[in-house]
Amino acid sequence: QVQLVESGGGLVQAGDSLRLSCAASGRTFTAYAMAWFRQAPGKEREFVATIWTSDRLYYADSVKGRFTISRDNAKNTVYLQMNSLKPEETAVYYCAARPAPFSRYRHEYPYWGQGTQVTVSS
């Protein structure tokens, strides 16, 4: 079992940056691929980024070059640095975990956090 707790959401203006954190419980953090998804009102939950190791990353095309996913295995934490945020990226951002390897498909992730709200004003 893995428990995930996200933090770092908030209200920002278009073009601003924000860093989300996701703290994971358990002693086998390195065995899990971690991912971020987001869900805007009235829309399906969509993939944002995933990481297994520092050289095994994958991003949605819409966030490439602006978002950076990273993990600190000593702290059992995964981060999502979001730069140049856009109003259409207003959503609840969710952290997810699955036994490695990584995936961009939400149905392949058995563990989810409660989500953190990110609101980007224009």
C-alpha positions as a printed NumPy array, in Angstrom:
array([[  0.   ,   0.   ,   0.   ],
       [  1.089,   3.524,  -0.783],
       [ -0.498,   6.65 ,   0.6  ],
       [ -0.004,   9.92 ,  -1.242],
       [ -0.499,  13.472,  -0.018],
       [ -0.234,  16.41 ,  -2.405],
       [  0.498,  20.   ,  -1.466],
       [  1.518,  23.261,  -3.074],
       [ -1.556,  24.19 ,  -5.033],
       [ -2.955,  27.685,  -5.03 ],
       [ -4.086,  30.701,  -7.002],
       [ -1.585,  32.224,  -9.412],
       [ -1.684,  34.507, -12.418],
       [ -1.05 ,  33.465, -15.996],
       [  2.674,  33.171, -16.615],
       [  3.494,  32.465, -12.983],
       [  5.184,  29.382, -11.576],
       [  4.115,  26.89 ,  -8.935],
       [  5.683,  23.773,  -7.459],
       [  3.571,  20.864,  -6.339],
       [  4.785,  18.221,  -3.93 ],
       [  3.563,  14.713,  -3.266],
       [  4.707,  12.876,  -0.157],
       [  4.467,   9.097,  -0.255],
       [  4.31 ,   6.65 ,   2.612],
       [  6.051,   3.285,   2.638],
       [  9.589,   1.99 ,   2.53 ],
       [  9.762,   0.986,  -1.13 ],
       [  9.323,   4.359,  -2.773],
       [ 12.009,   3.654,  -5.338],
       [ 10.052,   0.664,  -6.611],
       [  7.22 ,   2.903,  -7.749],
       [  6.805,   5.012, -10.797],
       [  5.191,   8.322,  -9.893],
       [  2.974,  10.516, -11.994],
       [  0.928,  13.67 , -12.041],
       [ -2.503,  13.924, -13.602],
       [ -4.958,  16.799, -13.658],
       [ -8.681,  17.178, -13.97 ],
       [-10.389,  20.375, -15.009],
       [-14.083,  20.967, -14.276],
       [-16.257,  18.942, -16.619],
       [-13.296,  17.185, -18.208],
       [-11.655,  13.818, -17.876],
       [ -8.55 ,  13.343, -15.794],
       [ -5.533,  13.712, -18.052],
       [ -1.901,  12.701, -17.873],
       [  0.682,  15.399, -17.162],
       [  4.031,  13.742, -16.392],
       [  5.596,  10.609, -14.999],
       [  8.958,   9.6  , -13.587],
       [ 10.588,   6.326, -12.729],
       [ 14.22 ,   7.263, -12.441],
       [ 15.985,  10.553, -13.1  ],
       [ 16.581,   9.573, -16.7  ],
       [ 13.236,   7.943, -17.309],
       [ 10.71 ,  10.74 , -17.636],
       [  7.733,  11.315, -19.858],
       [  5.603,  14.413, -20.367],
       [  2.366,  15.262, -22.042],
       [  3.044,  17.307, -25.161],
       [  1.083,  20.223, -23.742],
       [  3.507,  20.726, -20.843],
       [  6.87 ,  19.846, -22.414],
       [  9.413,  22.582, -21.861],
       [  7.355,  24.245, -19.112],
       [  6.822,  21.551, -16.478],
       [  9.49 ,  19.469, -14.77 ],
       [  8.854,  16.332, -12.766],
       [ 11.445,  15.164, -10.25 ],
       [ 11.717,  12.919,  -7.25 ],
       [ 13.711,  12.869,  -4.024],
       [ 13.919,   9.25 ,  -2.961],
       [ 15.441,  10.174,   0.397],
       [ 12.317,  12.178,   1.195],
       [  9.805,   9.867,  -0.525],
       [  8.584,  12.895,  -2.444],
       [  7.839,  13.712,  -6.056],
       [  7.612,  17.249,  -7.354],
       [  6.058,  19.024, -10.281],
       [  7.577,  22.375, -11.141],
       [  5.146,  24.28 , -13.331],
       [  6.295,  27.366, -15.195],
       [  4.468,  29.727, -17.541],
       [  1.113,  28.545, -16.31 ],
       [ -1.942,  29.133, -18.46 ],
       [ -5.556,  29.747, -17.391],
       [ -6.649,  26.566, -19.164],
       [ -4.405,  24.622, -16.809],
       [ -6.704,  25.374, -13.918],
       [ -7.502,  21.962, -12.471],
       [ -7.176,  19.634,  -9.549],
       [ -3.752,  18.052,  -9.784],
       [ -3.39 ,  14.476,  -8.595],
       [ -0.345,  12.458,  -7.679],
       [ -0.384,   8.762,  -8.549],
       [  1.856,   5.749,  -8.029],
       [  2.256,   2.337,  -9.604],
       [  4.854,  -0.387,  -9.427],
       [  7.505,   0.394, -12.008],
       [  7.756,   0.879, -14.967],
       [  5.961,   4.135, -15.62 ],
       [  2.816,   4.639, -17.636],
       [  0.789,   7.549, -18.952],
       [ -2.507,   5.703, -18.598],
       [ -4.517,   6.593, -15.53 ],
       [ -6.193,   3.18 , -15.26 ],
       [ -2.761,   1.634, -14.664],
       [ -2.235,   3.592, -11.454],
       [ -3.699,   1.934,  -8.338],
       [ -2.68 ,   4.6  ,  -5.839],
       [ -3.895,   8.191,  -5.839],
       [ -3.679,  11.248,  -3.655],
       [ -6.616,  13.459,  -2.776],
       [ -5.581,  16.192,  -5.193],
       [ -4.557,  19.819,  -4.872],
       [ -6.309,  22.715,  -6.587],
       [ -4.375,  24.9  ,  -8.998],
       [ -6.148,  27.99 , -10.261],
       [ -4.565,  30.178, -12.915],
       [ -6.18 ,  33.548, -13.424],
       [ -5.908,  35.501, -16.677]])
